[in-house]
Amino acid sequence: MSECIFCKIVQGEIPSKTLYEDKKFRVILDVRPATRGHALILTKQHYSNVFELPDDSTGEVFILAKRMAGVIQDKLKCDGFNLMQNNGEVAGQTQNHFHMHIIPRYSNDGQEISLATGEPTPEELEAVRQEILC
């Protein structure tokens, strides 16, 4: 993926502020952080989205996210954190390379991550459930 900025970062072609690295992942500080300490977990191998990520790597990403979020929370004394992973442009994915955000949250940090909520009827919920059932 010669044009993928995250591939260039994990290959060392573009400098980054690396917090952690192993054979599968690199964790870097986001250059356009939502809050102080905002980090990205990047896969070293190129996967466009979560559906391309191997199952074993999916579990490893969450274990790493949990560990890194704990370190960030301890060191930066944030009040909480968001783990965010977007798939598809409509969902906010701006880089076509799997990555997970660790966003430290501080009281009064000015960030609002909220979901607009609907009020479906029990019948509408049941109809959707029936569509999704495997």
Backbone torsions as a table, in degrees:
resi	resn	phi	psi	omega
1	MET	NA	77.6	-172.2
2	SER	-65.0	-22.0	-178.4
3	GLU	-102.6	0.1	-176.9
4	CYS	-81.2	118.8	-178.1
5	ILE	-62.9	-36.9	179.9
6	PHE	-70.9	-35.0	173.9
7	CYS	-62.4	-40.7	178.5
8	LYS	-64.9	-36.8	178.2
9	ILE	-66.5	-49.4	-177.3
10	VAL	-67.1	-25.1	177.3
11	GLN	-86.4	-2.7	178.1
12	GLY	81.9	9.4	178.7
13	GLU	-75.6	-26.7	176.7
14	ILE	-121.3	128.7	-178.8
15	PRO	-67.4	151.3	177.5
16	SER	-145.4	163.6	174.4
17	LYS	-95.8	88.4	-174.4
18	THR	-79.4	132.1	176.6
19	LEU	-99.1	-29.3	-175.7
20	TYR	-160.6	149.2	176.8
21	GLU	-153.8	140.2	171.2
22	ASP	-140.1	-165.7	-175.2
23	LYS	-70.1	-21.7	-176.9
24	LYS	-109.5	-25.7	-170.7
25	PHE	-135.3	154.8	168.4
26	ARG	-131.6	134.1	176.6
27	VAL	-110.3	124.4	-176.8
28	ILE	-127.3	158.9	169.9
29	LEU	-75.5	136.7	177.8
30	ASP	-70.4	132.9	-179.7
31	VAL	-76.4	-12.7	175.0
32	ARG	-127.2	68.4	-170.9
33	PRO	-70.9	143.0	172.6
34	ALA	-74.4	-34.6	178.2
35	THR	-145.7	169.1	178.7
36	ARG	-62.5	122.7	179.2
37	GLY	94.3	3.8	178.7
38	HIS	-56.8	122.2	-176.3
39	ALA	-123.4	159.2	177.3
40	LEU	-123.4	134.2	170.0
41	ILE	-95.9	118.6	-179.8
42	LEU	-109.1	138.7	170.4
43	THR	-79.3	142.0	178.5
44	LYS	-74.6	-31.9	174.1
45	GLN	-89.1	144.2	-178.0
46	HIS	-76.6	121.3	169.3
47	TYR	-130.6	132.6	-176.8
48	SER	-68.7	-34.9	-175.6
49	ASN	-159.9	-177.8	-175.9
50	VAL	-62.3	-28.2	-178.0
51	PHE	-71.5	-23.4	177.1
52	GLU	-88.2	-17.8	-177.2
53	LEU	-70.1	128.8	177.2
54	PRO	-60.6	148.9	-176.6
55	ASP	-56.5	-41.9	-178.9
56	ASP	-64.6	-36.4	178.0
57	SER	-69.0	-33.3	178.4
58	THR	-60.0	-46.4	177.4
59	GLY	-64.0	-41.0	-179.7
60	GLU	-64.3	-35.9	177.9
61	VAL	-60.5	-44.1	-178.4
62	PHE	-69.9	-35.4	175.6
63	ILE	-63.9	-44.4	178.5
64	LEU	-65.1	-41.5	179.0
65	ALA	-60.8	-43.4	178.9
66	LYS	-61.3	-46.4	-179.0
67	ARG	-64.4	-47.9	-178.4
68	MET	-66.3	-38.9	177.9
69	ALA	-62.3	-38.9	177.8
70	GLY	-64.3	-42.6	177.9
71	VAL	-63.6	-47.5	-179.6
72	ILE	-60.4	-45.2	-179.5
73	GLN	-62.4	-41.4	179.7
74	ASP	-66.8	-47.6	-174.8
75	LYS	-75.1	-39.0	-175.9
76	LEU	-96.9	-5.7	177.8
77	LYS	57.8	38.5	176.1
78	CYS	-74.2	163.1	-175.5
79	ASP	-89.2	-12.8	-179.3
80	GLY	178.3	-169.9	178.1
81	PHE	-160.5	157.5	171.8
82	ASN	-111.5	137.9	166.7
83	LEU	-104.0	126.7	-176.1
84	MET	-134.7	135.2	177.3
85	GLN	-142.0	116.7	-174.8
86	ASN	-105.6	143.4	178.8
87	ASN	-131.1	115.0	-179.7
88	GLY	94.4	146.7	-177.8
89	GLU	-57.7	-42.1	-178.5
90	VAL	-63.6	-23.0	179.1
91	ALA	-92.7	2.6	177.2
92	GLY	99.8	6.3	178.2
93	GLN	-74.1	117.9	-178.5
94	THR	-105.6	-15.8	176.0
95	GLN	-121.2	130.1	-176.9
96	ASN	-83.6	55.8	179.0
97	HIS	-149.9	125.9	-178.2
98	PHE	-53.6	133.2	174.0
99	HIS	-157.8	156.3	177.3
100	MET	-124.2	136.1	177.3
101	HIS	-90.8	137.6	166.5
102	ILE	-114.8	110.4	-174.4
103	ILE	-113.8	105.1	175.9
104	PRO	-63.0	142.2	179.5
105	ARG	-118.2	137.8	-179.3
106	TYR	-125.4	144.5	175.4
107	SER	-54.0	133.3	178.7
108	ASN	60.2	37.6	179.4
109	ASP	-82.8	-3.0	176.6
110	GLY	81.0	-1.9	179.8
111	GLN	-92.4	140.1	175.2
112	GLU	-130.6	112.5	174.5
113	ILE	-112.7	104.3	-176.3
114	SER	-137.4	156.1	177.3
115	LEU	-110.0	131.4	173.6
116	ALA	-68.1	133.6	-176.9
117	THR	-110.4	145.6	176.0
118	GLY	-105.8	-179.3	177.9
119	GLU	-134.6	70.8	-179.6
120	PRO	-69.8	153.5	176.5
121	THR	-75.5	162.9	174.9
122	PRO	-57.2	-33.7	179.3
123	GLU	-68.1	-40.7	177.5
124	GLU	-64.7	-41.2	177.2
125	LEU	-61.9	-42.0	179.5
126	GLU	-65.2	-38.7	178.3
127	ALA	-62.9	-42.5	178.1
128	VAL	-66.8	-42.0	178.0
129	ARG	-57.2	-43.4	179.7
130	GLN	-64.3	-36.9	178.0
131	GLU	-65.4	-35.8	-173.8
132	ILE	-86.0	-28.8	-175.0
133	LEU	-47.8	138.1	179.1
134	CYS	-88.9	NA	NA
